[in-house]
Amino acid sequence: MDQHSRKIMVGLQEIDSEARERVDLRSRVMIAKILTGVANGPVRGAEREYQQSMDCEGNEIPFDLFEPELGAVTGAQYKNDLNSRPIVPAVFAASVAGHLRVAMPSAKFGTTRWLAVRTELTESSVILESGLSRKYPFSLGAQLHVYDSLAWKGHGLTSFESTLRENVVQVLSNALDSVLIAGSGNRRVPPGLLRKIGVQEAPTKVDSWETYLAKCTNLLDGALANTFGDIRLLLGVETMRKMALTFPTERAGLAPRVAAAQHLESILGAIRSSMHMPRPDPTSAVQDSIAILTAHSGELAVCPHGGKILVREGDSGSVYTLNLVVKIGDVHVLQPRAYARVPMKLEYRDPYA
């Protein structure tokens, strides 16, 4: 058999016989069976064989089981190279990582280096310095509760698989968002973006349709935000609700009158809310927002991960509880000027009340 005949196509990419065997093996692997093995006994068959090929223990799930077939076979999602598109594993597909332009490359345990910009220097003498990751002291944890006991007995595993995958993605993305946005910075949780970007003076007047637009206009800098399309906003849920109910004044002369949220969605690159943004301050009614300036094509921030999900069995009975753990590194901001904290005042509070 010649070299050409030993190759097949995955998507539009040609792969060799070794990668083909991996594709065939991967197609027979079910995450439900791995979790069943953790809960009821050792992992066997194609699942264990695939774990071994990915250097995983019996209670570990490799990230690439969640990746589209082409990305998993080529390893494209796992290269820590310069890339103009943020690398976010599919297991975190529901996370705000992509919206925040936080790349999440897989990196081996140890020390990895990235180049970060020092903003205290003048523009003509910007220096790139190394940012060091720690040795993955941080654990991202989530729980998965399985109520369908028949699934663990092998009934309906195929239909259960897709639902299970969606739930794993959801709970891990949720856990990741809490860290990326507002991580406390203690020994177990890395500091999130809100602890790494500058604090702005809180507004004293309740924001209006016009001030929402003005705050976005002030973000234009001709470098990291050349147009409104280069600006993204991550809002608290309360701020998003307020924007959806805030209309321009009649003297603004805008017809038809559209809500601030709708108008900003039409001009900005992206706008979304997250329940992990801190709640409004009870005294001032001010809530923080995060602005992301995206004109720079490279990575704005990185958060490396270990590429595996560790599964630990919790309490069992009529409900199976599985603890999912992912090792992650520090959240490194490589372009500090690409992020800004934008406080929004939701209502008037009498400081003397």
C-alpha positions in Angstrom: 0.0 0.0 0.0 1.5 3.3 -1.0 1.8 6.3 1.2 -1.2 8.1 -0.4 -3.6 5.1 0.1 -2.8 4.9 3.8 -4.2 8.4 4.4 -7.8 9.6 4.8 -9.5 12.9 4.9 -11.0 14.4 8.1 -12.9 17.5 7.2 -10.6 19.0 4.6 -7.4 17.8 6.2 -5.5 14.6 5.2 -4.4 12.4 8.1 -2.2 9.3 8.2 -3.1 5.8 9.4 -2.0 6.4 13.0 -4.4 9.3 13.3 -7.1 7.3 11.5 -6.8 4.6 14.2 -7.3 7.3 16.8 -10.4 8.6 15.0 -11.8 5.1 14.9 -11.1 4.5 18.6 -12.5 8.0 19.6 -15.7 7.3 17.7 -16.4 4.4 20.0 -15.8 6.2 23.3 -18.7 7.4 25.5 -18.2 9.7 28.4 -21.2 8.1 30.0 -19.3 4.8 30.2 -16.3 6.5 31.7 -18.5 8.0 34.4 -20.2 4.6 34.9 -16.8 3.0 35.4 -15.9 5.6 38.0 -19.2 5.1 39.8 -19.6 1.4 39.6 -16.3 -0.2 38.8 -13.2 0.1 36.6 -13.3 1.7 33.2 -12.9 -0.9 30.4 -12.9 -1.4 26.7 -12.5 1.4 24.2 -12.9 4.0 26.9 -9.9 2.8 28.9 -7.8 2.3 25.7 -8.5 5.9 24.7 -7.7 7.1 28.2 -4.3 5.3 28.0 -3.6 6.8 24.6 -4.2 10.3 26.1 -2.0 9.6 29.2 -5.1 9.6 31.4 -5.9 7.6 34.5 -9.1 5.6 34.8 -10.9 8.5 36.6 -9.9 11.2 34.1 -11.6 12.4 30.9 -9.4 14.1 28.3 -10.6 17.5 27.0 -10.4 16.4 23.4 -13.4 14.1 23.8 -15.4 17.3 23.7 -13.7 18.8 20.7 -14.9 18.6 17.1 -13.3 15.6 15.3 -10.8 17.6 13.2 -9.5 19.7 16.2 -9.1 16.6 18.3 -7.2 14.6 15.7 -4.8 17.4 14.6 -4.3 18.7 18.2 -5.0 22.2 16.8 -6.6 23.3 20.1 -3.6 22.4 22.2 -0.7 24.2 20.6 0.6 27.0 22.7 1.7 29.1 19.7 0.8 32.7 18.7 -2.7 32.6 17.4 -5.0 35.5 16.3 -8.1 33.5 17.5 -8.5 32.8 21.2 -8.1 29.1 22.0 -11.0 28.0 24.2 -11.5 24.2 24.7 -15.0 23.0 23.7 -15.5 21.8 27.2 -15.8 25.5 28.1 -18.0 26.4 25.2 -20.7 28.0 27.4 -18.1 30.1 29.2 -17.5 33.9 28.7 -13.8 33.1 28.0 -14.2 33.7 24.3 -16.2 36.9 24.9 -13.4 38.1 27.2 -10.7 37.1 24.7 -9.1 34.9 27.3 -7.2 32.2 25.5 -7.0 28.8 27.2 -4.1 26.8 25.8 -3.2 23.4 27.2 0.1 23.4 28.9 2.2 20.8 30.7 2.6 21.0 34.4 5.5 23.3 35.3 6.3 26.8 34.2 5.1 28.3 30.9 6.0 31.7 29.7 4.1 34.4 27.8 4.9 37.9 26.7 3.0 40.6 28.5 3.0 44.4 27.8 4.1 46.8 30.5 1.7 49.8 30.3 3.5 52.1 32.7 6.1 52.8 30.1 5.6 55.4 27.3 4.2 54.2 24.0 7.6 54.6 22.3 9.3 52.3 24.7 6.9 49.4 25.3 8.7 46.4 26.8 7.6 42.8 26.5 8.2 40.8 29.6 7.7 37.1 30.6 4.6 36.2 32.5 5.2 33.0 34.5 2.4 30.5 35.3 2.5 28.7 38.5 2.6 24.9 38.8 -1.2 24.5 38.5 -2.1 25.0 42.2 -5.6 25.9 41.3 -8.5 23.4 41.0 -11.7 24.3 39.1 -14.5 22.3 40.7 -18.1 21.5 39.8 -20.7 18.8 40.7 -22.8 16.7 38.4 -25.9 15.1 39.8 -27.3 12.1 37.8 -30.9 11.2 38.7 -31.5 8.6 36.0 -30.2 5.4 37.6 -31.1 3.4 34.4 -28.3 5.3 32.6 -25.7 3.8 34.9 -27.1 0.3 34.2 -26.5 0.6 30.5 -30.0 1.5 29.4 -30.3 4.4 27.0 -26.7 5.3 27.2 -26.6 6.7 23.6 -29.4 9.2 24.1 -28.0 10.0 27.6 -24.6 10.8 26.2 -25.5 14.0 24.4 -27.4 15.3 27.5 -24.5 14.3 29.7 -22.0 16.2 27.5 -24.1 19.3 27.5 -24.4 19.2 31.3 -20.6 18.7 31.8 -19.9 21.7 29.5 -22.5 23.8 31.4 -21.3 23.1 34.9 -17.6 23.5 34.1 -18.2 26.7 32.1 -20.1 28.1 35.0 -17.3 27.3 37.4 -14.7 28.8 35.0 -16.7 32.0 34.7 -16.8 32.6 38.4 -13.0 32.4 38.4 -12.2 34.4 35.2 -14.5 37.3 36.3 -14.2 37.6 40.0 -11.7 35.0 41.3 -10.7 35.9 44.9 -7.0 35.3 44.5 -6.7 33.1 47.6 -4.6 30.0 47.6 -7.1 27.9 45.8 -8.6 30.4 43.3 -6.6 32.7 41.0 -7.4 36.4 40.9 -10.0 37.2 38.2 -10.0 40.0 35.7 -11.8 42.4 38.1 -8.8 42.2 40.5 -6.4 42.8 37.7 -7.8 45.8 35.9 -7.9 49.4 37.1 -10.6 50.8 39.3 -12.6 53.8 38.0 -14.3 56.4 40.1 -17.9 55.4 40.7 -20.5 57.6 39.1 -22.7 59.8 41.3 -25.6 60.2 38.9 -27.9 57.5 37.6 -26.9 56.4 34.1 -29.1 57.4 31.2 -29.3 56.4 27.6 -26.9 59.2 26.7 -24.4 58.4 29.4 -24.3 54.7 28.4 -23.4 55.7 24.9 -20.9 58.3 26.2 -19.1 55.7 28.3 -18.7 53.5 25.2 -17.5 56.4 23.1 -14.8 57.2 25.7 -13.4 53.7 25.2 -12.3 54.5 21.6 -8.6 55.0 21.7 -7.5 54.5 18.1 -5.2 51.6 19.0 -7.0 48.8 20.8 -10.5 50.2 19.9 -10.6 51.9 16.5 -14.3 51.5 16.0 -17.4 50.7 18.1 -17.1 47.2 16.6 -13.8 46.7 18.5 -15.6 47.1 21.9 -17.3 44.3 23.8 -19.1 44.7 27.1 -19.7 42.2 29.9 -22.4 43.4 32.2 -24.0 42.4 35.4 -27.5 41.0 35.1 -29.0 44.1 36.8 -27.2 46.5 34.5 -28.4 44.6 31.4 -32.0 44.8 32.7 -31.7 48.5 33.4 -30.3 49.1 29.9 -33.2 47.2 28.4 -35.6 49.6 30.1 -33.7 52.9 29.5 -34.8 55.0 26.5 -33.4 58.3 25.1 -35.0 61.5 26.2 -37.4 63.2 23.7 -34.9 66.1 23.3 -32.4 63.6 21.9 -34.5 63.7 18.7 -34.1 59.9 18.0 -37.0 58.2 16.2 -37.8 55.4 16.7 -36.8 55.5 20.3 -34.9 52.3 21.1 -33.7 51.0 24.5 -30.0 51.5 25.4 -29.4 47.7 25.4 -30.8 47.4 21.9 -28.8 50.4 20.5 -25.5 49.2 22.0 -26.1 45.7 20.6 -26.4 47.3 17.2 -23.1 49.2 17.3 -20.7 47.3 19.6 -18.8 44.1 18.7 -20.7 42.2 21.4 -22.6 42.7 24.6 -23.7 40.1 27.1 -24.4 39.7 30.8 -23.2 37.2 33.4 -24.6 36.2 36.8 -21.0 36.0 38.0 -20.5 39.8 37.8 -20.6 41.2 41.3 -24.0 42.4 42.5 -24.7 46.2 42.7 -23.2 47.8 45.8 -26.1 48.0 48.3 -25.1 51.5 49.4 -24.3 53.2 46.1 -26.3 51.0 43.6 -23.2 51.0 41.4 -22.4 47.8 39.5 -19.1 47.1 37.7 -19.0 46.2 34.0 -16.0 45.0 32.0 -15.1 46.5 28.6 -12.9 44.4 26.3 -11.0 46.3 23.5 -10.4 43.8 20.7 -8.6 45.5 17.8 -5.3 43.8 18.8 -5.2 40.5 16.9 -3.1 38.6 19.4 -3.9 37.1 22.8 -5.2 39.6 25.3 -5.1 37.2 28.3 -4.4 33.5 28.9 -5.5 30.9 31.5 -3.7 27.6 30.9 -5.3 24.3 31.8 -4.1 20.7 32.3 -6.3 19.2 29.5 -8.1 16.6 31.7 -11.2 16.3 33.9 -10.6 14.4 37.1 -13.8 12.6 38.2 -14.4 11.7 41.9 -17.4 9.9 43.1 -19.4 11.6 45.7 -22.5 10.5 47.6 -24.6 7.9 45.9 -28.0 6.4 46.3 -31.0 7.4 44.2 -28.9 10.3 43.0 -25.3 9.9 41.8 -23.1 12.8 42.7 -19.9 13.2 40.7 -17.2 15.8 41.5 -15.5 17.2 38.4 -12.1 18.8 38.9 -9.9 20.6 36.3 -6.4 22.0 37.0 -5.9 25.6 35.8 -3.1 28.1 36.1 -3.2 31.9 36.7 -5.2 34.3 34.7 -2.5 36.3 32.9 -3.4 39.6 31.4 -1.1 40.2 28.4 -2.6 43.4 27.2 -3.7 45.4 30.3 -5.0 48.3 28.2 -7.4 46.0 26.4 -9.5 45.7 29.6 -11.4 48.5 31.4 -13.7 48.5 34.4 -16.8 50.6 33.6 -19.0 51.2 36.7 -22.7 51.8 36.1 -25.1 53.5 38.5 -28.5 51.9 38.5 -30.6 54.1 40.7 -30.4 57.0 43.1 -29.6 56.2 46.8 -29.7 58.8 49.5 -26.3 58.7 51.2 -27.9 60.1 54.3 -30.9 57.7 54.5 
